[in-house]
Every structure is written in structure tokens, then in C-alpha cells.
Amino acid sequence: MSASAATPALVALDWGTTSLRAYLLGADGAVLDTRASSAGIMKLPAGGFDQAFEETCGAWLDAARLPVIAAGMVGSAQGWVEAPYVEAPAGADALVAGIVTVKTARGVTVHVVPGVLERGVLPNVMRGEETQIFGALASEPSLGASGGALIGLPGTHAKWAFVSDERIERFYTFMTGETFGALRDHTILGRTMHPAATHDEQAFVRGVDTARDAGHPGVLATIFSTRTLGLTGQLTAEQQSDYLSGLLIGHELRGLNEVLAREQSALAGKALRLIGNDALCVRYRAALARFGCHDARTVAQATEHGLYRIAALAGLIAAPVRAA
Amino acid sequence: MSASAATPALVALDWGTTSLRAYLLGADGAVLDTRASSAGIMKLPAGGFDQAFEETCGAWLDAARLPVIAAGMVGSAQGWVEAPYVEAPAGADALVAGIVTVKTARGVTVHVVPGVLERGVLPNVMRGEETQIFGALASEPSLGASGGALIGLPGTHAKWAFVSDERIERFYTFMTGETFGALRDHTILGRTMHPAATHDEQAFVRGVDTARDAGHPGVLATIFSTRTLGLTGQLTAEQQSDYLSGLLIGHELRGLNEVLAREQSALAGKALRLIGNDALCVRYRAALARFGCHDARTVAQATEHGLYRIAALAGLIAAPVRAA
């Protein structure tokens, strides 16, 4: 490489529904600078993409002419430009082939990474997570080997992706985070809750165990125990939120475990990876441990690594990358 | 009986969270007059019970001095007077023994029927439904026989009660109705829905079948298909609400079926009874049919019959009743 590693080489955008995170990356993928903005695509006025882009990245582009890559809901039908889904199974090459570009007001071309669609009786879609998954594979190439890996992305809409042969083979979406918020803020369950100063691990684990153990008739029934354990003096008002969180994450993992059981596998003893914010990954690790899974490491900087890897494969930067 | 059947003998109140329904009953239990009010207990100003009672029942009590019985959330900690739960298994005699009274401003005594609590790992509570269940038993005494009956009460918090030997043995609560509202009104699922002029039976049944059939990892995952079937052109915006309704009711029945399976029973071929509003019971009957249950009749006037029966057992009216 002719440029030093500290010379900016790529502007990489993680542009979702509620926020925009921008990274200035060096030729080796190192993060030289970051910007965070609340300019998520659902918060912008009509035609507001260009202005948000300028406010966030303008100074970087004034200083140097750089390629720009973006992933996330910015490529949805409600985004800046629609990058139609590529179909699973999908490798990084398919994502590169599906890139759609949009020209900004300052004349820069933004390369938008498509999401992934899995067809079937219950179709699934992701936008942004595919890039994080390939970032995880870039950091730990053995994950993408033919044996297969399971990668979890906790959040508003949690994803669990099965990866093998360097491809996203299939994935599930659990609306765990958003359902938690809707139940807490908009049903009777929230009325007896008091905010807690700290995370109550015991209440959380109790929720996980209740969801995991046999004998109940499903999540629509177990969630009511958030209220009745309070009524019978077994959960304080401060514990009810963490209990409900544990219940829902426990039901998610129970469902995942049932899927694994059909292929003679299980969470117990499995090695898997998590991508997401630290506090949430800590919760998931605690919940996974209740299912016998004690090897669930969090992948750091999956977003930056994924955007860098896809940009390199697309020829936007001259960087040494291994073949996809 | 000395009084004619058309002579008022009892004021019976079904007083819940969002509404108050009052019935003027004759000595034989016939409904002579009704009043409906939006004065649910959560809508009243502090101390508003007496005024709401007067506005709804005052004219009846001006005309005759009558006993008054009430069931529902009016007996909760947030109600007019708290009638502590009696514990399951509970017969009508236990409800009578648990009646708590409150004296109104006009000097009338209101007899408030307690709810039922089932202790356990997942405690359950009901208030109002216990009265409806004993109303159903009054209309169809064979239901209460030792063989046992299953009674479903669809709604915001659907209840499924196992009744035998004239007692509520145990029951489950599914937050189906309230979860549906929270998901539709406060998550991404509602954003792609358009209101439909009529119920779409096909979309509803598709949701029920999806929940019923094996292969998916639970309700937190299947609900996302409301959106993805729309994105892939398989559900119109108008169909998505009925599909989600079918999904949630299907998950409720699947969970109930799993409970039944543990006792070598099943919804398929089972005779059961429903108590609830007609439109909702029609939906549940259609969903139950997908589980092979084709004998799910709706019990009419369960509330009035239950209040009448408990009042008679409590000696508030002189009426012929069979022993509890």
C-alpha cells in the first residue's frame, strides 16, 4: 500500500431507522474518526438525506476525496435509494453485486449495500445485520468455514443467522426488544412496574428459567405472571421489568433451541457469537448460560469490519482481502 | 314464590375496568331491564363509585328496595371495596363465603363477589370470569359434573378454566387481546396495516394455521411474518391485521393444546364452551376448528346467570336453586 494506515481511505455509514453512525476508516480498516447522529431514516424530513450526510461527513470529504459505503435501512424502500434484497443463501459477493449507488449533492457516490431476504412460508428480511455478519467473519475467518456457525444479533428485532461456507444460509427474526417495549409501555404489565436503579440479575434469570422450563402454555400466558407474581408478593415493582425481559429473551432462546433440536443440535455446549451493544450482549450471555451455552463471545466492531470488507471486495479501496 | 316473575328482585352488576353493566333481574332470574355505562373502575374520579352507582341504578332502587350484587374489578384493590381472592379449587360456596359488602350513600348494601387466585410457579387470577363460569354451570349443569369441562373466555386477557365437581379447578390467562392491541398500535407491524372494512377469514385462518403448524420458533418470531408476507406481496395491507389476530389466537390455542397433551387430552374432538362477545367467539370457533375442535358453543347470558345464582346461594333472593 502506498498510503499510510493513518491516511483516510473510506467513509463507512451504518444508517438505520433511528440513528446514523459514520466511520472514517484507514486503508487497513482502522477507525480514524467517528460521528454519531440521530438522523435515522424515520426522523428525516422529505429529501433530508443529503443534508444529514453533509452534516455528518462533509468535513471528512472536504479534506479528501474518499469512497463512501453505507448499510442499513438507508437502502430500504423508505431510504435514500432502494437496494433490493438479495436472496439467501447469500455470500459477500452477492452483496457486492447488489450494491446500488446514489449521487449526493456534492457529487460523491454513495454505495448502498443491499439487505438479505429468505423466502419461505415465513419470509425473513435483514438490512444492516448482513454487513455485521460479514464483519464477524472477517475478524474470525474460521466462523465462516463449512462446519457452520450461529450468530445472534440481539436488539429491537433480534436476528439469529446460520452461516456456513462463507454464506448466510438462513436466519430468524424475533421481535423481542420491540415486544418488550410495547408490553411494558402499553399494557397492564407496565402499571405495576417501578423503574429500577440497577439491573436485577436474579429477577432476570427467574424470567429466563420460567420461559425455558416445560409446563407453561407459551409466552402469551407466561407474561401475565409478571403481574401475578407482583400481586402475590413474589416480585417487587422494581423487579418486574427485568423479569419480563428475562421471560421474553428466554422464550426467544427456547424457540431457537427447538429449531436446533430438529437438526440434532442444541444451545447446550454450542459455540456461538453475539453482535450488539455490550449491555444487551451481557443479558443474552446470562440467558444463554441457563440453556447450557457458555461460549457466546461478543464480536467487536462487526459493523466497521463488515463495511470495510464489502468496500474492499467491491474495489472501492485497494486493500488486501482474502477471497470471499 | 310469592312475587311474580316480572317483579324486580335483584340488582346485579358486572363492573369491570372499562365499563359497568347493570341488570334488573326478576325472582326467576329473568332480565327485566339493563343499563350500560362507561363508568369502568379505571375511569372514575376518586370516590366516584357511589355517583356512578346512583346514576346507573338509582331509578331502580327508588322504585323498590332490592338486594344488590356485583362482580368484576369493582372488588379489586383499586375497586370500591376489596374482596380478597379465594383460592382455587373454588366452588360457588367459596365465592359466597368470600363476599365483601360496601354500604352506599343511599344506605343500600352492595355485595361484592371475590375473584379466584390459583397459586403456583405461575400464579393466576380472575375477577368477574368466576361469576360467568358459575353462570354457565347454572345454564348447563352437566358441565360441572365430575368428568370435567373446559370453558374459554376470550378477551383482553383470555381465560381457559378447567371445571369439575362444580369447582374451578385451575385456569390459564393468555394476554392475547391486549398483546394484539399493543403490537398493532405500538410496533412496526401496524405501520404497514390498513384498516379493512370486513373480517378477512382467509387471512385469519392463515395466521391460525401458521401458529399451529410445527417448524417455527415461537410467537416472537412468527409475528414478524405479518410484515414480511406484506413485503413479499403475499398479504395485502388490509389483510395484515386479521392475519396477526389469527396468529395470536392460534398461539394461544397451541399452548392450550400442549397443556391438554400432558394429560392425554387434546382440543381435537373436545366439547367445550365459550363465554364472550359474539364476534370474538366466532373467531375463536373458526380457530378451534383448525385444531379439530368443532363443538365450541357460546354460553348466552353467563354473567346474569352467574350473578343470579351466587345471589341466591348467598340468600339475597328467595329463589329455587340446586345445591352447590
Interface residues (C-beta under 8 A of the other chain):
Chain A: L117 R119 V121 L122 P123 N124 V125 H157 Y172 T173 F174 M175 T176 E178 T179 G181 A182 L183 D185 H186 T187 I188 L189 T210 G215 H216 P217 G218 V219 L220 A221 T222 I223 F224 S225 T228 L229 L231 T232 Q234 L248 H251 E252 R254 G255 L256 E258 V259 R262
Chain B: L117 R119 V121 L122 P123 N124 V125 H157 Y172 T173 F174 M175 T176 E178 T179 G181 A182 L183 D185 H186 T187 I188 L189 T210 G215 H216 P217 G218 V219 L220 A221 T222 I223 F224 S225 T228 L229 L231 T232 Q234 L248 H251 E252 R254 G255 L256 E258 V259 R262
